[in-house]
Structure formats: structure tokens, C-alpha cells
Amino acid sequence: MTRPTLTSRSLPRPEHAAGVPSQARPAPGSTSPASSVPGAGVDADRWPDVARPPSASRLRTSVSRLLVGRALERLSLTRSADGAATGPVLTVHDEEAFHRRIGRDGLIGFGESYMAGEWDSDDLAGVLTVLAEHVDDLVPAPLRTLRSLWVSARPSGDRNTRAGARDNIGRHYDLSNDLFAAFLDPTLTYSAALFSTLPARFDALERAQHRKIDRLLDLARVGEGTRLLEIGTGWGELALRAAARGARVTTLTLSSEQAALARARIADAGLADRVEVQLRDYRDIEGRHDAVVSVEMIEAVGAEYWPAYFTALRRALAPGGRIALQAITMGHRQMLHTAATHTWISKYVFPGGLIPSRRAIAEHSAHAGLTTVADSGHGEHYAETLRLWRERFTSRRPAVAALGFDDVFPRMWEFYLAYSEAGFRSGYLDVRQLLLTEGTLR
């Protein structure tokens, strides 16, 4: 199938996204400072909280230096006095700024310090995996009750109202189609793949994405004549494969950039008569469908709207129909903490998003009248997917710069991919494929 040429549009860049190229930063793996003054050259209008460390009391900074220093040493993330290291190493270039940021803003400050070039690692994903594996004991138990001093509530402006959801989706997915094409495989699939063997090479990713998609379509029993609703179009690969099976597909997205490219790909494949791409909120679904598929879309819904999401799924289902979901999950206790906290991910990558727990999915879907029939996980496959994306992205940094993104953006994106990979490698996160029905299977 011939794929249409991608184009990079002149998009209005959201704050915390991209800007005029500034002073070069070291690639992940470098242990030399970004500049003589980390953070120098950062566009303060574009990245206000990266350009300069926040004001923080000496007490907070000292506590950070003590706790973080001890934790890094205990986890063998620093070099010994003779320069030896037995695993991944975190190298701090500006200790004052590093500890001031963490003392003031906790994990948000930790991520912003990396974006500013104040620390690096010879193995970024490795360092973050070690930290994720020990996330519950990084801070001594008596001090955990003071957690509220280092975290802030999520901004009310990030709520996923209809208008808010469009804005939140646009801030991530409308950055540039060419940005995503720079590190995704030719299917442009931006969700966990399912590999035949691990570890995997990048040239296995396209087949692994098709394996994942086909498994979901099989769960939903999508075939000739199936009326399929997809919630979350991506760039159209699932819709294409479903239409090739003979299904009639309605697929919904809030991303204008994704919709435009998905329509072009569908037309190029000669399947425009079988697939309709709609710029529509899931809360405004019309009609009844034999099958509903939604891949890693629930994470963008927000806990406040999970009841509406599952009610919409149930309302869209024809009698005897099937719902196949792919969802990232975390432990229930961790989810409750995250739901009440503004995180680095919610600030810079997925505003308004929240990863659900399996318990939350079970409770909200059951309340909507849905029954979970099948549930399987493959978190290690997401870790591998993210590793391949991260390595591809890192190798193509010049192509990203050519799209107009400044030097902070790739550090942010690499941190995001490595941070996510660490979540799956440590077992803190999982990804599940679920089959839901309303009780009368066909």
C-alpha cells in the first residue's frame, strides 16, 4: 500500500512544546554538561520553569541533598570514589539547581532538571527503572506523611470537559504528524505492540503492531459486515485493518492533525467507502454498533469522566456486541495518589490524563452494565515498544530539530519515553487487553 507523504504544518505550538532553536544540549548518555551554565539559552517564555531553578528554602534544598544523595548512593546510581560503576549512573552537573528543583517540586523538579541539562545519565531508562523499582522506599517512612509539601494539585484548567478534552488532546497529538513519524514504525501506531519474541529489533515493530491490532479485532469478532466503532483513531491503522476484513468503521478522534492524515491514508488504501473518520467527542457517539474498540484512550479521559466513558461504550453497543479495550494500568493505591497530584507527565506530556487501575476499570464498567469476559496483560511488550521508540527518536534528533523544535523539546521527549519505559520494566505499570460485553454474547 502506498502511503501519502507526511507534511509538517505550521502549527500553533502550545506552551511547553517547541520554540526557536537554542543552545545545544547533550544527547542522553552524555556525561558532559550541557553548557558552562546548565539552563543557559533556554527560551524562558516557552519553558519558564526550565529556564531557571525555582526559589526554594535552604531547608528544602538541604533535605533534598541529604535524601536524594543517600538514595542514589544506596541504589548504586553514583560512581564510587575510584570512578567505578556497576550499573547505570546518574551524573549531576549542577548540584545546587538539581537539589533546589527537587526540594521545591519533587518529581516535577527532577524532570525539569533533566530538561535543563543539569543532570544526565549513561543509561537514562536504566536509572529511571531503578528509581521506579524503589519508588515506595526512596523517602523514609516518617517523612512520607509530609508528601503534600512537595506536590501540588492538578490545574483545574486541565479538566476534560468537552472543550478541555479537545485542548488537552491537541497539546500532545497536534504537535506535528512528522514528529511522530520520526520515531514510530510505518503503521504510525502509538500504543503497545505485541512481539513474537523479546527482545526485539525495530524492523519487527510493524508486525508486532499488526499482531496487537489483529488480536483486538479478533476479541471483538470484527469481520465481514461488522459495524465497528473505534474510539481514538490514532493515524488510522486499526481502522484500515478492520475495513480490510470487510467491516464498516466509524472512528472518532479529537485531533485534527490525526484526522487529516488518517483520512489520507484511508483514501490512499481505497477504503474510504468503508471508513468514516469523525472529529467527535466520545460523549457524542451516535448509533449502535456490533463491536467497539478503544486502544489506550481511557488514559486521556480523566477519572472524573470514567463513568461517562463506560456509559458511552455501553450505549454504543448493539445487543450481543463486544467491546475490546487496550488500557495502561497501575496499582489502585498508586492511582489514587496520582489522581490527586500534578505530575511531570501531566504538566508536560499528557495534560488531564490519568492511568486507571484494573479495579477502577472493573468498577466503572460494571456500574455501566458491562461484564469483563477476558483480561490479559503484556507490560514487558510495552517496555520493549518504548525502548524501540526512544532509540529511534534519539537517532533522529536532527530530523526533529528540522521540524522547528528547540533543544529542550527532545530532552523532554526522551525523558518521557524513558520514564514510561521504566514504569513498565519495573512493573509499576502494565498494559491490558480486555473484552467487555453487556452479558449476551453473540
N, C-alpha and C positions, 0 to 999 in steps of 0.2 A: 504494500500500500504506500503510495507516495504521500509524504507529509508536507503540509504547507509550510512555507518559510515563516519563521518567527520574526516578529519585529519588536523593537524596543520603543515604546511610545513615550512621549514627553508627559510623564505623569506628575500630578501634584504630589510631591513627596511628603509623607506625614512626618511630624516631628519625631526624632529618634530613628530616622531611617537613612537618609543619604544626603550628601551635600557636595560642596566643591572639594576636589582632592586636596588633602593636607599632607603634612609631613609623614613620610613612610613609617610604617610600623613593622616590627619583625614578624615573620611568619611563625605560627605555632611550632614549637620545637627549638626555637632560637633562645639562647640564654643571655643575649646581649641586650642592653637597654634600648628602648625604642628611640630615645634621644638623650641628650645630656640632662634634660628636664622632662621626665615622663608626663605626658599630657600636653606638652607644648605643641602648638599647631592645630589643636582640636578646635573645631568650629563651635564656639560657646553658644551661639544662637541655636545651632542644630542639636548639640549634645550638652546642655547646660550642666548636667550632673556628672558628666565625664570630664569636662574641660578642667575642672578644679575640684580638689577634695572638699568635702563639706566641713563646716565648722563643727568641732566635737570637743568635748571637755577632755582635759588631761586624764581624768579618771577613766573615762570610757576608752580612750586610746591605750592607756596602760593596761586595763583589763583585757582588751583585745590582744595586746602584745603578749601578755602572760598566757592567756588561754590558747590562742591560736599557735603561738610558738611551741607550747608544750604539746599540743595536739599534732602538729606537723612532725615534731621530733619523735613522739611516741609511735606515729604511724609510718616512720621511716621515709617521710616525704622531703627531708632535707639532707644535704650531704654531711658526712661526718667531718671531723676536724682535718683528716688527711685527704678530703675531697672525694672519698669513695661513696658509692651509692649502690643499693641492692635492688632498687625498683624505680618507678617514676619519681621525678624530683620537681618540686615547685621552687623556683628561684625568684626572690623578691628583689626588685631594682630600687624601689623607693619605700623603705620600711615605714617611714612616718606617714606617708599618704595611704599606704596599704592598711595600716592598723587604724588610722583615723577613719577611713571609709567603713571598715568592718565595725569599729566601735560605735559609729553613728547609725549605720543602716544594715548591719548584719550581712546576710547573703546577697542582698541587692548591692551593697557596697563591695562585696567580694567580686561580683561580676563586673561592676563598673570599674574596679581597679584593673581587671584584666583588659577591658576595653581601652583604658587609658595607657596601657603598656607598662603598668607599674609592677607587674609580675608576669612570668612566663613559665613554661614547662617543656621538658624534653618529650613529654607524653601527656598531653592535656587530658585526653579521655581517661588515661590510666590514673592520673592524680584525682580527677573527679570521681572515678569509680571507687577508689579507696575511701574518699570522703563520704560518698553515698553509702557505702557499706557500714560506716561507723557514725552515720548521721545522728543516731539516738544517744550516742555517748561522747560526742565531741565536747559538750558542755557538762561540767559536773552537776550531778542531780540537784544539789541545793540551789544552784543558780538558774535552773530551768524555770522556776516559778517567776523569774524576772524577765521571761521571754518577751512580754509586752513592751519592755523598754526598747527593744531592738527591732520591733516590727510595727508596721502601720496598716491601717485598714485599706481595703481596696477602694479606689476612687469611685464615687457614685456615678461619675460620667461614663464608666465602663460597663454599666448595666446593659444587658442585651434586650432592651426594648426593640421594637421594630427598627426605629431609626438608629439606635445604638448598635444593634447587630450588624447593620449594613456598614456602619463606620468601622467597627472592630474588624470585620472580615476584610474590608478594603485596606486597612492599615497593614495587613500581612500579605494577603493574596494578590493585591493590585500593585505591589511594588514594581514588578516587571515580569512579563512572561519569560523573557530571555534570562533573567536571573535564575529562575527555577530550571530552565532548560540547561543552564550551565552545569548543574550537578545531578539532575535526575537522568534516568535512563530514557531511551526513545519513547516509551509509553507515557512519559510525563506523569507517572503515578507517584503521589506524595503521601504514601502510607506504607505500613509494614508489608514487606514481601514475605513469601513463604518458600524457602530454599529446599532443594532436594538433599543437599549436604552442606555442612558447616565445617570450617569457614568457607567463604565463597569469594569469587572474583567478580569484578564489576560486570564482565560480559555475561554473567549468569543472572544479573538482576532483572532483565526484561522477562526472561522465562519465569523467574520467581514471582514477579508481579502478576503475570498471567495465571500462574498456579493459584495465587491468593484469590484473584478475581473469580476464576472458574469455581473455586471451592465455595465462595459465597453465592454465586449463581446456582450452583448445584443444591446448596442448602435451601434456597428459595424456590427450587424447581422451576427455574426460568428456561423456557423452551419456545417452540413454535406457537405463536399466538398469545403468549403471556402478556398481560397488561402489567408492565413493570413501572413502579415509581422509584426513582433514585433521589435521595435527599443528600445533596452535596455532590455536585457534578465533577469537581476537580477539573481536569483538562479533557475529560470525556472518554477515557479508555474503557471504563466499565460499561458505559452506555454503548460504545462501539461493539464490545464483545457480546453484550446481551442482544443487540439488534442483529448481529451476525448469526445468532441462534434462532432468529425469527420472532423475537419479542417486539412489542410496541412499547417504546420507552418514553416516559416523561421524566425529565431530570431537572432538579431545582438547584439554583445557586444564587448567592448574593454578590458574587464577584463579577463585575462587568468584564474584566480582563480575561478571566477564565471562560466566561460565557462566549466571548468573541472567538477565542481560539478553539474551544470545543466545537462550536458550530462550523468553523472552517474545517476542522479535522473530520467531522461527521459528513459534511458535504463532499470532501475530497474522497472519502471512502464510498461514496454513492449510497449512503444510508440516511439521507435527510428525510426521506419519506417515512422512516421508521422511528426517528428520534426527534423529540421536541425539547429544546433547552429553554427553560423559563427563568427569568430573573424574578424569583418569588421566595418569600419567607415560608418556612415550613408550616407556620401557623395559618397560612392561607392556602393550604392544599385543597384542590378540588377533585371530586370524583372518587371512585372506588377502584382498587387495583388488586390483581391476583397476587402480586408479590411486591414487597417494599425492601429495598436495600439501602443501607446508610453506612458509609465507611468513615470511621474516625471523625464524625461530625458532632457527636454528642459532647465532645470535649469543648466545643465552641459555644454550646448552648447556655451554660451557666446554671448553677444549682437552682436558682430562683425559678428557672423556666423548664426544669426537667419534667415536672408534671404536664406542662403544656406540650412538650415534645412527645412524650409517650401517648398522650391523649390524641395528638395529631396522627401518630403512627396507627393507632387503633382505629381512628375514624377513617383513615385512608384505605383500610384493608377490607376487601370483599370477603364474604363468608367462605371459610375454608382456606383463606390465604395464608401466606407465610412471610415473616419478616426476618431478614438476615442482617445482623449488625456486626461491624468490627469496631471495637472500642478499646482505647487505652484505659487501664485501671490502676488504682493504687489502693493501699490498705485503707480501711474505713477511718481509723483514728487519724492517719496522716491526711486523709481527705478533709476531715473536719478542721484540722489545723490550717490547712492550705486555703480552705474556703474563706477563712476569716482574715487572711493575710495578703497584703500586697507583696508579690514576689518579683524576682528579676524577670522571670518569664512573662508574668502578666504586665510588667512595665514596658518591656522592650519587644516582646515577640508575639504573644497571644493575649491582647487586652480582652478582658471579660471572660476568658476561658477558665475552665476548671476540669481536671480529670476526675471522673467518678470512681467510686469503689464498686466492686461487684455487688455488695449489699445494697448500695443506693440504686443500682440498676434494677436489681431484683424487686426492691420495694416499690419503686416508682412504676415499673412496668406492670407489676401485679395490681397496683391500685388502679391502673388504666384498663384492667381486664385482660392482660396478656400473660401467657404462661411460657416460661423458659423450657424449651424442649431439648436443646443441646447447648453446650458451653465448653469450648476448648481454648487453650492458651498457647502462644508461641513467642514469649517475650525475648528469648535468645535470638530469634529471627529478626526482631526489630532492632536489637543491638547491632546485628550484622548489617542490616539495611542502613542504619545511621552511620556506621563506620565507612561504608562504601560512599555514601553521600558526602561525608566530611572529607574524605581523602580526595574525592573528585573535585569538591569545591575548592579545597586548598590548592590543588594543582592548577586550577583555572582562575586564580586571583587576577591575573592581567585581564581576562575577559570580563570579570566583574567590574574592575576599575574602568574598562572601556564603556560600560553602561552608564557611567556617571556617578557611581557610588564612591564615597570618600573612604579614607583609610581606616576610620573607626568601624565602618559597617562590616567589613569582612572579619574583623576580630569579634564583633558581636555575634555574627552568624556562626563562626567556627565555635565560639563558646556555647552557643545554643545547641548545635549539633552534638558536640562532645558532652555537654551537660545532659542532654536527652539520652545519648548512648550509655552514659554512666548509670542513669536511672534504671535501664533495662539490664545492664550487665550485673548490677548489684542486687537485682530482684526487687528493688523499691517500686518499680513499675512493671506492668505486664500488658499484653495486648490479647484480647479475647475475640473469638468469633462465636456469635450466639444466634440461635434460631428461636424466634418467638412466634407464638400463634395465639389465636383467641379461643382455642380449645377444640375446634372442629377441623382437623387436618384433612386436606384433600389427598 
